[in-house]
């Protein structure tokens, strides 16, 4: 391998990491720019699928479903070649989310059903819950509420059983949408009274805003405009700060409806904001989607004088758009390390505490990891160098539990600059800091697979600081040549 190839690989990973950070900071245009620079350098590597996936979900946030579908399908082709049903189910879920966002639930249906089939083969409860929720949204968007309800109930039960309360609350919010579709407004209101206070205590502003929109809808449908007003206002403020035009459109529509009789001037202001957002959305969609949305969001649809008649025409449109974005948000939450790490469920917390008591990764794997993955067996270590490496490995293992696992945080904990840390570590191990961190994470993963059959792949991924099972699977295969599933099959 030439130095030029090595340099390209390092640059590709740096660009991808920068793009991922830009996405986490909701700077979507910058994320696209960086990911597109990384993609040509990632061709033929494990990072290629990750980069394609990042582009797909970023274009979803930019409401460009044509570009999102293009990159998502390329990612699925790579995942399909891997033969791993878990990563295939992840890509299928992305495709379903794209078509839902573009208001094409019939197209989304075939992807989500195939994804459920793959998730069953992978035996991944977390992925199954996401796909069951997606199937619920697909049938809800088609107006098949009775068919949607069992899917969301199953998703809720999975998350409840695994102790993932934040995600279970999001499932309840989805259930409230179905109840509204069934005209069970009071029941939906009671569900949301449980969901909204919980979400206000979490950093998940997106889900909170969507739940507030739904509460506004449930109250407004009961002719309780004054009570609906603060919920719509809270949602509008959240989505304006997040730069989410689709959900803000719904909030502005709700504000117009609850104000148009009591405060016509303010209602007109909300209508103007609605139209501005609507025009912005149109400019970002494909010609086909634009034509469909123009038909659905006609210029004069908010001017209908018959209040009940207007609401009947809007519900099917507004609920479909809002819930499609909710599904995308749920799926994105699964892929974001910081958000999921902050909400690790009780079951995994118990596993972490148990494992920390039962074994010490440093003592079990320090010599093996260094000797096998570097050239340390040919070098003599003095006491200072050995202390440095032991401290490094110990800090890495501690940071794995916090989710802040990167070279910058390790160097900071060591009391060194990143340059000083990299220089000393590389001189001792011939490994970059990121490669060394990966060695420790993969050794931990193999130990858990060997010694803890009660853990599934998703849980092991979390215990190794991966909040996305497909990324964990790719990293494991890159290190050991086989996927975690294949590794367990060989053991059996």
CORSULHU-V132749 format. One record per pair of residues at least 6 apart in sequence whose ideal C-beta (glycine too) atoms are under 7 Angstrom apart, sorted by sequence separation. I is the first residue (numbers start at 1). GAP is how many residues later the second one is. If there is no record, write none. Layout:
i=[I:I]
gap=[GAP:GAP]
//
This chain:
i=[42:304:333:334:370:371:399:411:425:426:466:477:259:260:333:411:414:429:448:476:480:22:23:59:60:79:80:99:100:119:139:140:159:160:179:180:199:200:219:220:239:240:259:282:285:425:461:464:476:22:42:59:79:99:119:139:159:179:199:219:239:396:399:408:411:422:473:256:259:282:399:407:410:422:425:449:458:461:473:19:22:39:56:59:79:96:99:119:136:139:156:159:176:179:196:199:216:219:236:239:301:421:448:457:38:256:396:19:56:76:96:116:136:156:176:196:216:236:255:256:395:445:448:18:19:35:55:56:75:76:95:96:115:135:136:155:156:175:176:195:196:215:216:235:236:252:256:392:395:15:16:19:35:52:56:72:76:92:96:112:116:132:133:136:152:156:172:173:192:196:212:213:216:232:236:278:370:395:445:35:444:252:253:296:15:16:52:53:72:73:92:93:112:113:132:133:152:172:173:192:212:213:232:233:252:392:15:31:32:35:52:72:92:112:132:152:172:192:212:232:391:410:441:366:441:460:249:252:12:16:32:49:69:72:89:92:112:129:152:169:189:192:209:228:232:407:31:366:407:410:457:249:362:457:12:49:69:89:109:129:149:169:189:209:229:248:249:11:12:28:48:49:68:88:89:108:128:129:148:169:188:189:208:209:228:407:16:23:271:362:445:245:249:362:405:8:28:65:85:89:105:125:145:185:205:225:392:442:13:16:20:28:173:180:213:220:442:12:16:19:23:245:246:362:449:9:65:85:86:105:106:145:166:185:206:245:361:388:57:60:65:85:90:93:97:100:105:125:137:140:145:170:173:177:180:185:205:210:213:217:220:438:442:56:60:86:89:93:96:100:133:136:140:166:173:176:180:209:213:216:220:449:389:449:53:60:86:93:100:133:140:173:180:213:396:400:89:96:136:385:397:396:256:393:352:376:374:375:374:374:370:405:341:403:400:253:338:400:337:373:250:369:250:369:250:369:246:247:247:365:246:365:361:364:351:351:213:348:352:210:351:348:210:344:207:206:341:340:337:336:335:335:334:181:180:203:177:177:174:174:170:143:166:141:165:164:141:163:63:140:141:162:163:163:162:137:102:137:103:137:134:133:133:130:130:130:26:26:103:63:103:64:65:66:63:65:103:62:63:101:65:100:101:100:101:97:97:97:93:60:57:24:24:125:124:126:123:124:125:124:127:124:86:90:86:87:86:87:86:84:84:84:50:49:46:46]
gap=[6:6:6:6:6:6:6:6:6:6:6:6:7:7:7:7:7:7:7:7:7:8:8:8:8:8:8:8:8:8:8:8:8:8:8:8:8:8:8:8:8:8:8:8:8:8:8:8:8:9:9:9:9:9:9:9:9:9:9:9:9:9:10:10:10:10:10:11:11:11:11:11:11:11:11:11:11:11:11:12:12:12:12:12:12:12:12:12:12:12:12:12:12:12:12:12:12:12:12:12:12:12:12:12:13:14:14:15:15:15:15:15:15:15:15:15:15:15:15:15:15:15:15:16:16:16:16:16:16:16:16:16:16:16:16:16:16:16:16:16:16:16:16:16:16:18:18:18:18:19:19:19:19:19:19:19:19:19:19:19:19:19:19:19:19:19:19:19:19:19:19:19:19:19:19:19:19:19:19:20:20:21:21:21:22:22:22:22:22:22:22:22:22:22:22:22:22:22:22:22:22:22:22:22:22:22:23:23:23:23:23:23:23:23:23:23:23:23:23:23:23:23:23:24:24:24:25:25:26:26:26:26:26:26:26:26:26:26:26:26:26:26:26:26:26:26:27:27:27:27:27:28:28:28:29:29:29:29:29:29:29:29:29:29:29:29:29:30:30:30:30:30:30:30:30:30:30:30:30:30:30:30:30:30:30:30:31:31:31:31:31:32:32:32:32:33:33:33:33:33:33:33:33:33:33:33:33:33:34:34:34:34:34:34:34:34:34:35:35:35:35:35:35:35:35:36:36:36:36:36:36:36:36:36:36:36:36:36:37:37:37:37:37:37:37:37:37:37:37:37:37:37:37:37:37:37:37:37:37:37:37:37:37:38:38:38:38:38:38:38:38:38:38:38:38:38:38:38:38:38:38:38:39:39:41:41:41:41:41:41:41:41:41:41:41:41:42:42:42:43:43:44:46:47:49:53:55:55:56:57:59:60:62:62:64:65:65:65:66:66:68:70:71:71:72:74:75:75:78:78:79:82:83:83:104:108:109:111:111:112:112:114:116:118:122:123:126:127:130:131:132:133:134:138:139:139:142:146:149:152:160:173:177:179:180:181:182:182:183:183:183:183:183:184:185:186:187:187:189:190:193:194:197:200:201:204:216:217:217:218:218:220:220:220:221:221:221:222:222:223:224:224:224:227:227:230:231:234:238:268:275:312:314:331:332:332:333:333:333:334:342:345:371:380:383:383:384:386:387:389:399:401:421:425:428:432]
//
